[in-house]
Amino acid sequence: MDHALRVIEFDRVLAAVGEGAVSEAGRAAVHGLRPLRNAASARRSLAAVHELRELIGSRDGWVLDPIAPLGGALRRLAIEDAALEPAQLLACGQVMAVARAVRRLEARLDPDGLPAEHVSRVWGEAALEKRIARTFDATGAVADGASPELRRIRRALATRRGRLVDELTRYARSLPERVRVPDASVTVRNGRYCIPVRREGKGIAGGLVHDASASRRTLFVEPSRAIEAMNEIRELELGEAREVDRILRDLSSAVRARASELAASHAALVELDSLRARALFADEMDAAPPAFVEAGSEGIHIRGARHPLLALDAGGAVPFDLDLSAGERVLLVSGPNAGGKTVFLKTLGLLSALSQSGVLPPLGAGSRIPFFRRFFAVIGDEQSIEASLSTFGAQARNLAGILRDAGDRDLVLFDEIGSATDPAEGGALAAASLRRLARQARLTVATTHLGDLKRLADEKAAAVNASLEFDGTRLEPTYRLVRDRPGRSYALVIAARLGVPDDVLADARDRLGPEHVSLDTLLARLEAERGEVEDLRVQLERRAGETAERERDLASRETALADSERAAARRREVERLAALREARGRVEAAISRLEAEFAAGDELRRRQAKRAARGEVERALRASSRALGALGDSAPPSAERTVGVGDTVRWDASERPARLVEIREDRGVIEVGGLRLTVPLRELTPHSAPAGGSSGPAGVREAAAPPPRRPDFSVATEVDLRGLRVDEVEGTLNPAVDAAVVGDLPWLRIIHGKGTGALRERVGQLLAADPRIRLFRTGESNEGGTGVTVVEFE
């Protein structure tokens, strides 16, 4: 099977998939994928890739941080008392940090899925991770604060080194000019502080020579007066090294105690990295998980298949569909050279091998493919000089192995079967082999140019013809798969296009047998008719598209018209309510003044107040009637209301209960606050259930009549204006305020957001102009702050 995977370029595809991994170990895990042994494991792996793909594409997403390699650290931890290097300890800490971040994914994963299983094995200890982080500085060296002793030693070292440098600098300047090196400074040679002097001044400077310049003219001398100080520095440096070693050993011991958890965690992170790389590849391919079907029991249904490597290129790949029934076990693909037959062959093998390895291949939704046990492939020239094998010899050897080993759960791919030898003998051998494989293997896909093989599908040998379409006019492949039709080779046509002399081509045509000419003519006619059918299909699709566009345009216009009508009806309702509110206010004011005068007890003032109130009410009625008449009837006419003489009723222009004392056709006389008013019956509604039957005319009281239509308000304690333009605020805010007033709400919360402040400013302008509002204010911190305005009503 490894041979088959190699020739279909399985590893090249895995290399492309592995580019999405964040670690070398993750890439290696992808490169090591191979087809799994059973369909259940493959399904679980594909489901895991699909789950992570959806997780990555979700609103919160998922980004995996780089995973440090731990191979060297884990091997050193296996050695008792061995100290890890700083870089290895930092790698352990980084893996713990990644592990802690990954553990937060657990709540977002399917508990029965493979990603959740890997996440459950991830380990990270915050305390140990922080201890490692505190031990090292930004350069990766042990930090001064790793221990009090290390801090003390390094401070002492810095002090002594500074003093020694100052002393040596002064000494160097005190030397004679002929001895000094211009612009030279104290330097370190072999771990010792030295001053540069000319060679001839060695005896004057005194001390030990540790190095010389390339020209040998300058010597680096440690003066005698610096030796004792340098020895003290050296002792401190040794103490520093011992303390650093102790710190590293202690920290390594703490990590060694959790080495098994760390190793398991790293392995789980690598598996998640591999799954995530496959999920990113699936997203780039827009791949859908295929279903595995039982071998021999169900057919093959491939949708939107593409070669993975071609799909990654800028030009993309032409997708193909393929349907084979359970009994169709051989697919013969023919067509001209460079028409895409070999790519098609490799694509079929890759789709199955990738799926069975846990990689979502570029397949469309609804694809159903068999789960193959093994893969066999003969693709390309496998001749071998060392083995004394010709091209045909190599093919024959591979064919013999396939005929011996292939079983009913295996896939066989054969490129140019029967070629590289005498066409008659090669065709006969290929036909016999394909008949055998039709009984023996689950699916055999072969490409060929041999005309005799194209007739194999007519022999009821479970074989199906297919071709990759070729544009005979432009002599270019279209790469579209056509089932149940063999393809033409176009050999003579292509040769003519490439400059082969006409007389040679004419001679070649004369030498073709009548059967070949007949088949080629038939295929040419079929191609022409298919082209005509395709043109008709394109025309029909274009016309269908134009019709659908017209229908969408009409539907859009109808929707816009309906929206406009609803908006106009809403405006009329708002204006109608405003007119009623104004009339109600005037009526309520008149009644209140009348009640005040009646309470005074002066009969004359009562009569005058009564006349004034009646006049004010009548003026309010006339004004509201004119306003409502100008607006038109914004509501459909309702049935007559169930009110009768003697009933307690409510008049639309007043919240006070009134008594209906008389009915005059379509008008009623009501008594409210000591006044008798004549109002339209349609503006009266029952205030409460009447005690007895109606004494009014028949038809006034009808129990089955629906209640009168009132303005349709949705009363709510808050309104959200976010997302509206400034010019849209009034149309939404005013109805909300009206509803709150009608619903007798004490307050209303208006959400406008913070943003630029334009919505808040417009809201303030509208509220300031509304007399029904007692006050409005910016919301408190627990109410939404400056993004909210709170209204309190009178």
Secondary structure as the mmCIF struct_conf table of DSSP 4:
data_model
#
loop_
_struct_conf.conf_type_id
_struct_conf.id
_struct_conf.beg_label_comp_id
_struct_conf.beg_label_asym_id
_struct_conf.beg_label_seq_id
_struct_conf.end_label_comp_id
_struct_conf.end_label_asym_id
_struct_conf.end_label_seq_id
HELX_RH_AL_P HELX_RH_AL_P1 ASP A 2 VAL A 7
TURN_TY1_P TURN_TY1_P1 ILE A 8 GLU A 9
HELX_RH_AL_P HELX_RH_AL_P2 PHE A 10 GLY A 18
TURN_TY1_P TURN_TY1_P2 GLU A 19 GLY A 20
BEND BEND1 VAL A 22 SER A 23
HELX_RH_AL_P HELX_RH_AL_P3 GLU A 24 HIS A 31
TURN_TY1_P TURN_TY1_P3 GLY A 32 GLY A 32
BEND BEND2 ARG A 37 ASN A 38
HELX_RH_AL_P HELX_RH_AL_P4 ALA A 39 ILE A 56
TURN_TY1_P TURN_TY1_P4 GLY A 57 GLY A 57
BEND BEND3 SER A 58 ASP A 60
HELX_LH_PP_P HELX_LH_PP_P1 LEU A 64 PRO A 66
HELX_RH_AL_P HELX_RH_AL_P5 GLY A 71 LEU A 77
TURN_TY1_P TURN_TY1_P5 ALA A 78 ALA A 78
BEND BEND4 ILE A 79 ILE A 79
TURN_TY1_P TURN_TY1_P6 GLU A 80 ASP A 81
HELX_LH_PP_P HELX_LH_PP_P2 ALA A 82 GLU A 85
HELX_RH_AL_P HELX_RH_AL_P6 PRO A 86 ARG A 103
TURN_TY1_P TURN_TY1_P7 ARG A 104 LEU A 105
HELX_RH_3T_P HELX_RH_3T_P1 GLU A 106 ARG A 108
BEND BEND5 LEU A 109 LEU A 109
TURN_TY1_P TURN_TY1_P8 PRO A 111 ASP A 112
BEND BEND6 GLY A 113 GLY A 113
HELX_RH_AL_P HELX_RH_AL_P7 LEU A 114 SER A 120
TURN_TY1_P TURN_TY1_P9 ARG A 121 ARG A 121
HELX_RH_AL_P HELX_RH_AL_P8 ALA A 126 THR A 135
STRN STRN1 PHE A 136 PHE A 136
TURN_TY1_P TURN_TY1_P10 ALA A 138 THR A 139
BEND BEND7 GLY A 140 ALA A 141
STRN STRN2 VAL A 142 VAL A 142
HELX_LH_PP_P HELX_LH_PP_P3 ALA A 143 ALA A 143
HELX_RH_3T_P HELX_RH_3T_P2 ASP A 144 ALA A 146
HELX_RH_AL_P HELX_RH_AL_P9 PRO A 148 SER A 174
BEND BEND8 LEU A 175 LEU A 175
TURN_TY1_P TURN_TY1_P11 GLU A 177 VAL A 179
STRN STRN3 ARG A 180 ARG A 180
HELX_LH_PP_P HELX_LH_PP_P4 VAL A 181 VAL A 181
TURN_TY1_P TURN_TY1_P12 PRO A 182 ASP A 183
STRN STRN4 THR A 187 ARG A 189
TURN_TY1_P TURN_TY1_P13 ASN A 190 GLY A 191
STRN STRN5 ARG A 192 ARG A 198
HELX_RH_3T_P HELX_RH_3T_P3 ARG A 199 GLY A 201
HELX_RH_AL_P HELX_RH_AL_P10 LYS A 202 ALA A 205
BEND BEND9 GLY A 207 GLY A 207
STRN STRN6 LEU A 208 ALA A 212
TURN_TY1_P TURN_TY1_P14 ALA A 214 SER A 215
BEND BEND10 ARG A 216 ARG A 216
STRN STRN7 THR A 218 GLU A 222
HELX_RH_AL_P HELX_RH_AL_P11 SER A 224 ARG A 256
TURN_TY1_P TURN_TY1_P15 ALA A 257 ARG A 258
HELX_RH_AL_P HELX_RH_AL_P12 ALA A 259 MET A 285
TURN_TY1_P TURN_TY1_P16 ASP A 286 ASP A 286
HELX_LH_PP_P HELX_LH_PP_P5 PRO A 289 PRO A 290
STRN STRN8 ALA A 291 VAL A 293
TURN_TY1_P TURN_TY1_P17 ALA A 295 SER A 297
BEND BEND11 GLU A 298 GLU A 298
STRN STRN9 ILE A 300 ALA A 305
HELX_RH_AL_P HELX_RH_AL_P13 PRO A 308 LEU A 312
BEND BEND12 ASP A 313 ASP A 313
TURN_TY1_P TURN_TY1_P18 ALA A 314 GLY A 315
STRN STRN10 PHE A 320 LEU A 324
TURN_TY1_P TURN_TY1_P19 ALA A 326 GLY A 327
STRN STRN11 VAL A 330 SER A 334
TURN_TY1_P TURN_TY1_P20 ASN A 337 ALA A 338
BEND BEND13 GLY A 339 GLY A 340
HELX_RH_AL_P HELX_RH_AL_P14 LYS A 341 GLN A 356
TURN_TY1_P TURN_TY1_P21 SER A 357 GLY A 358
BEND BEND14 PRO A 362 PRO A 362
TURN_TY1_P TURN_TY1_P22 ALA A 365 GLY A 366
STRN STRN12 ARG A 368 PRO A 370
BEND BEND15 ARG A 373 ARG A 373
STRN STRN13 ARG A 374 VAL A 378
BEND BEND16 GLY A 380 GLY A 380
STRN STRN14 SER A 384 SER A 384
TURN_TY1_P TURN_TY1_P23 ILE A 385 SER A 388
STRN STRN15 LEU A 389 LEU A 389
HELX_RH_AL_P HELX_RH_AL_P15 THR A 391 ASP A 405
TURN_TY1_P TURN_TY1_P24 ASP A 408 ARG A 409
STRN STRN16 ASP A 410 PHE A 414
BEND BEND17 ASP A 415 GLU A 416
TURN_TY1_P TURN_TY1_P25 ILE A 417 GLY A 418
BEND BEND18 ALA A 420 THR A 421
HELX_RH_AL_P HELX_RH_AL_P16 PRO A 423 GLN A 440
BEND BEND19 ALA A 441 ARG A 442
STRN STRN17 LEU A 443 THR A 448
HELX_RH_AL_P HELX_RH_AL_P17 GLY A 451 LYS A 454
TURN_TY1_P TURN_TY1_P26 ARG A 455 ARG A 455
HELX_RH_3T_P HELX_RH_3T_P4 LEU A 456 GLU A 459
TURN_TY1_P TURN_TY1_P27 LYS A 460 LYS A 460
BEND BEND20 ALA A 461 ALA A 462
STRN STRN18 ALA A 463 ASP A 471
TURN_TY1_P TURN_TY1_P28 GLY A 472 LEU A 475
STRN STRN19 GLU A 476 ARG A 483
TURN_TY1_P TURN_TY1_P29 ASP A 484 ASP A 484
HELX_LH_PP_P HELX_LH_PP_P6 PRO A 486 ARG A 488
HELX_RH_AL_P HELX_RH_AL_P18 ALA A 491 ARG A 497
TURN_TY1_P TURN_TY1_P30 LEU A 498 GLY A 499
HELX_RH_AL_P HELX_RH_AL_P19 ASP A 502 ARG A 511
BEND BEND21 LEU A 512 LEU A 512
HELX_RH_AL_P HELX_RH_AL_P20 PRO A 514 ALA A 600
TURN_TY1_P TURN_TY1_P31 GLY A 601 GLY A 601
HELX_RH_AL_P HELX_RH_AL_P21 GLU A 603 LEU A 631
BEND BEND22 ALA A 635 ALA A 635
HELX_LH_PP_P HELX_LH_PP_P7 PRO A 636 ARG A 641
BEND BEND23 THR A 642 THR A 642
TURN_TY1_P TURN_TY1_P32 VAL A 645 GLY A 646
STRN STRN20 THR A 648 TRP A 651
TURN_TY1_P TURN_TY1_P33 ASP A 652 ALA A 653
BEND BEND24 GLU A 655 ARG A 656
STRN STRN21 PRO A 657 ARG A 664
TURN_TY1_P TURN_TY1_P34 GLU A 665 ASP A 666
STRN STRN22 ARG A 667 VAL A 672
TURN_TY1_P TURN_TY1_P35 GLY A 673 GLY A 674
STRN STRN23 LEU A 675 PRO A 680
HELX_RH_3T_P HELX_RH_3T_P5 LEU A 681 GLU A 683
STRN STRN24 LEU A 684 PRO A 686
BEND BEND25 HIS A 687 SER A 688
BEND BEND26 ALA A 691 GLY A 692
BEND BEND27 GLY A 696 GLY A 696
TURN_TY1_P TURN_TY1_P36 ALA A 698 GLY A 699
BEND BEND28 VAL A 700 VAL A 700
TURN_TY1_P TURN_TY1_P37 ALA A 703 ALA A 704
BEND BEND29 ALA A 705 ALA A 705
HELX_LH_PP_P HELX_LH_PP_P8 PRO A 706 PRO A 711
BEND BEND30 THR A 717 THR A 717
STRN STRN25 GLU A 718 ASP A 720
TURN_TY1_P TURN_TY1_P38 ARG A 722 GLY A 723
HELX_RH_3T_P HELX_RH_3T_P6 VAL A 726 GLU A 728
HELX_RH_AL_P HELX_RH_AL_P22 VAL A 729 VAL A 742
TURN_TY1_P TURN_TY1_P39 GLY A 743 ASP A 744
BEND BEND31 PRO A 746 PRO A 746
STRN STRN26 TRP A 747 ILE A 751
BEND BEND32 LYS A 754 LYS A 754
TURN_TY1_P TURN_TY1_P40 GLY A 755 THR A 756
BEND BEND33 GLY A 757 GLY A 757
HELX_RH_AL_P HELX_RH_AL_P23 ALA A 758 ALA A 768
TURN_TY1_P TURN_TY1_P41 ALA A 769 ALA A 769
TURN_TY1_P TURN_TY1_P42 PRO A 771 ARG A 772
STRN STRN27 ILE A 773 THR A 778
HELX_LH_PP_P HELX_LH_PP_P9 GLY A 779 GLU A 780
HELX_RH_3T_P HELX_RH_3T_P7 SER A 781 GLU A 783
TURN_TY1_P TURN_TY1_P43 GLY A 784 GLY A 784
HELX_RH_3T_P HELX_RH_3T_P8 GLY A 785 GLY A 787
STRN STRN28 VAL A 788 PHE A 793
#
